[in-house]
Amino acid sequence: MLRNYLTTAFRNIVGSPLFSAINIIGLAIGLACCIIITVFVRYETSFDKHWDNADRIHRVTRDFFSNDLQLVRVAPPIAPLLAEDFPEIEEITRILQPGVITLIRDGITYREPGLGIADQNFPGFFNLEFVAGDAETALANPTNLVLTERTAEKYFGNEDPLGKTINVMGQADLTVTAILADLPDNTHMEFDGLMSIDLIPMMMGADALESWGSNNYFT
């Protein structure tokens, strides 16, 4: 039976080469488009699903202009207030992505756009993968600095970065205490390193973490 099908198909191709070519090319294009769309959809729907307990992680948003606009960044005091008022919240964490930060290493000034400023529990909250160091102590002190593998190589080359220092904005020397594996592409979180949120009062003012006017924190 299969032999008859193949024989018939071969005869059709030989007998009508142009028509057969159009059909084959159309089928190939259709299959290629189907594969590309499937890969694209799977990628887009996989965002942030690789975190442990991803189905239990929620982001705080705020409505703006009478619910016409929803923003994903909120003021820093919201986190402790939510933790206090809603006991069903098991854990809460924050990260600020302040934009370009000036770093100084061996007298060379760098403008680093990829550093985040986060709560101490942030690495453990998302169970970030550590190449060196650990989640418990990574941001335990205000002067601790966590870098991704890519960023560590950028600043230290083949040297062991642990214990090395980098000056931030000419205000404080930060010590590298941990190295993270580079983040996957399918995540909304984009950072090349983490600093302690306890640096905020020094960098932005003593009451910066109590300010309701600074709606810049992912929570």
C-alpha positions as CSV (number, residue, x, y, z in Angstrom):
1,M,0.0,0.0,0.0
2,L,2.7,2.4,0.9
3,R,4.6,1.5,-2.2
4,N,1.5,2.4,-4.3
5,Y,1.2,5.8,-2.6
6,L,4.9,6.6,-3.2
7,T,4.6,5.5,-6.8
8,T,1.6,7.6,-7.4
9,A,3.2,10.6,-5.7
10,F,6.4,10.2,-7.9
11,R,4.3,10.0,-11.0
12,N,2.4,13.2,-10.1
13,I,5.7,15.0,-9.4
14,V,7.2,13.9,-12.7
15,G,4.0,14.5,-14.7
16,S,3.3,18.0,-13.2
17,P,6.6,19.3,-11.9
18,L,5.5,23.0,-11.7
19,F,2.3,22.2,-9.8
20,S,4.1,19.7,-7.6
21,A,6.9,22.3,-6.8
22,I,4.3,24.9,-5.8
23,N,2.6,22.4,-3.5
24,I,5.9,21.2,-1.9
25,I,7.2,24.8,-1.4
26,G,3.8,25.8,0.1
27,L,3.9,22.9,2.4
28,A,7.5,23.6,3.5
29,I,6.7,27.2,4.1
30,G,3.6,26.3,6.1
31,L,5.5,23.8,8.3
32,A,8.3,26.3,8.8
33,C,5.9,29.0,9.9
34,C,4.1,26.6,12.2
35,I,7.4,25.6,13.9
36,I,8.5,29.3,14.2
37,I,5.2,30.3,15.7
38,T,5.2,27.4,18.2
39,V,8.7,28.2,19.3
40,F,7.9,31.9,19.7
41,V,4.7,31.2,21.7
42,R,6.4,28.7,24.0
43,Y,9.2,31.3,24.6
44,E,6.8,34.2,25.3
45,T,4.7,32.1,27.7
46,S,7.7,30.7,29.6
47,F,8.7,34.1,31.1
48,D,9.5,33.9,34.8
49,K,8.0,30.4,35.1
50,H,11.4,28.9,36.0
51,W,11.5,30.4,39.5
52,D,10.7,28.2,42.4
53,N,7.1,28.6,43.4
54,A,6.5,30.8,40.4
55,D,2.7,30.2,40.7
56,R,2.8,31.8,44.2
57,I,4.8,34.9,43.3
58,H,2.8,38.0,42.7
59,R,3.9,41.6,41.8
60,V,2.4,44.6,43.4
61,T,1.0,47.2,40.9
62,R,-0.8,50.5,41.2
63,D,-3.6,52.0,39.3
64,F,-3.0,55.5,37.8
65,F,-5.5,58.0,36.5
66,S,-8.7,56.3,37.7
67,N,-7.6,52.8,36.7
68,D,-6.9,53.8,33.1
69,L,-3.2,53.0,33.6
70,Q,-1.6,50.3,35.6
71,L,2.0,50.7,36.7
72,V,4.3,47.9,37.9
73,R,6.5,50.1,40.2
74,V,5.5,51.3,43.6
75,A,6.8,53.3,46.5
76,P,9.3,51.5,48.9
77,P,7.1,51.8,52.1
78,I,4.4,49.6,50.6
79,A,6.4,46.4,51.2
80,P,6.7,46.6,55.0
81,L,3.1,47.8,55.2
82,L,1.8,44.9,53.2
83,A,3.8,42.4,55.2
84,E,2.3,43.9,58.4
85,D,-1.3,44.2,57.3
86,F,-1.6,40.9,55.4
87,P,-0.3,38.0,57.5
88,E,-1.0,35.6,54.6
89,I,1.9,37.1,52.7
90,E,4.7,34.7,53.5
91,E,7.6,36.9,52.2
92,I,8.0,40.1,50.4
93,T,11.0,41.6,48.6
94,R,11.9,44.7,46.5
95,I,14.3,45.7,43.8
96,L,15.2,49.1,42.5
97,Q,16.8,49.5,39.1
98,P,18.1,53.1,39.3
99,G,19.6,53.3,35.8
100,V,23.2,54.2,35.2
101,I,25.5,54.0,38.3
102,T,29.1,55.2,38.4
103,L,31.6,52.6,39.5
104,I,35.3,53.0,40.0
105,R,37.7,50.1,39.7
106,D,41.5,50.6,39.8
107,G,41.2,54.3,39.0
108,I,39.0,53.6,36.0
109,T,35.5,55.0,35.9
110,Y,32.7,52.9,34.5
111,R,29.1,53.8,33.8
112,E,27.1,50.7,34.7
113,P,23.5,50.5,33.7
114,G,22.7,47.0,34.9
115,L,22.9,47.1,38.7
116,G,19.9,46.5,40.9
117,I,19.4,47.5,44.5
118,A,17.6,44.8,46.5
119,D,16.5,43.6,49.8
120,Q,18.7,41.0,51.6
121,N,16.2,38.3,51.0
122,F,15.9,38.9,47.2
123,P,18.4,36.2,46.0
124,G,16.8,33.6,48.2
125,F,13.2,34.7,47.3
126,F,13.9,33.8,43.7
127,N,16.3,31.0,44.5
128,L,18.9,32.6,42.2
129,E,21.7,30.3,41.1
130,F,25.0,31.1,42.7
131,V,28.3,30.2,41.2
132,A,30.1,31.4,44.3
133,G,28.8,32.6,47.7
134,D,25.3,32.0,48.9
135,A,21.9,33.6,49.2
136,E,21.9,34.0,53.0
137,T,25.0,36.2,53.1
138,A,25.2,37.7,49.6
139,L,23.5,41.0,50.7
140,A,23.8,40.7,54.4
141,N,25.9,43.9,54.8
142,P,25.3,47.3,53.2
143,T,28.7,47.2,51.4
144,N,28.2,43.8,49.9
145,L,28.1,43.5,46.1
146,V,26.8,40.6,44.0
147,L,27.8,40.3,40.3
148,T,26.7,38.0,37.5
149,E,29.4,35.9,35.8
150,R,29.4,38.2,32.8
151,T,29.8,41.4,34.8
152,A,32.5,39.8,37.1
153,E,34.5,39.0,34.0
154,K,34.0,42.5,32.7
155,Y,35.5,44.1,35.8
156,F,38.0,41.4,36.9
157,G,38.8,39.3,33.9
158,N,40.2,36.0,35.0
159,E,40.9,37.1,38.6
160,D,38.8,35.7,41.4
161,P,36.4,38.5,42.1
162,L,35.4,37.4,45.6
163,G,36.7,39.8,48.2
164,K,37.7,42.5,45.6
165,T,36.3,46.0,46.0
166,I,34.6,48.4,43.6
167,N,33.8,52.0,44.6
168,V,30.2,53.2,43.9
169,M,29.6,56.8,43.0
170,G,32.7,57.9,44.9
171,Q,30.7,57.3,48.1
172,A,31.4,53.7,49.3
173,D,33.7,50.8,48.6
174,L,31.6,47.6,47.9
175,T,33.1,44.1,48.4
176,V,32.2,41.4,46.0
177,T,30.6,38.6,48.1
178,A,28.9,36.4,45.6
179,I,28.7,35.5,41.9
180,L,25.4,34.7,40.2
181,A,24.9,32.6,37.1
182,D,23.8,34.9,34.2
183,L,20.1,35.3,34.1
184,P,18.1,33.5,31.4
185,D,16.6,35.5,28.6
186,N,13.0,34.5,29.5
187,T,12.7,36.7,32.6
188,H,11.4,40.2,33.1
189,M,14.1,40.8,35.7
190,E,17.2,42.3,34.1
191,F,20.2,43.1,36.2
192,D,23.9,42.4,36.0
193,G,24.5,42.7,39.7
194,L,22.9,43.5,43.0
195,M,23.7,46.0,45.8
196,S,22.1,46.1,49.2
197,I,19.0,48.2,49.7
198,D,20.6,49.5,52.9
199,L,22.7,51.7,50.6
200,I,19.7,53.7,49.6
201,P,19.7,56.2,52.5
202,M,23.3,57.0,51.9
203,M,22.9,57.4,48.1
204,M,19.5,59.0,48.0
205,G,18.8,60.6,51.4
206,A,18.1,59.3,54.9
207,D,14.3,59.1,54.4
208,A,14.4,57.6,50.8
209,L,13.0,54.3,51.9
210,E,10.1,56.0,53.6
211,S,9.2,58.3,50.7
212,W,5.8,57.8,49.0
213,G,6.9,60.0,46.1
214,S,9.5,57.5,44.8
215,N,7.4,55.0,42.8
216,N,10.3,53.1,41.3
217,Y,10.5,49.8,43.1
218,F,9.4,46.4,41.8
219,T,7.7,44.7,44.8
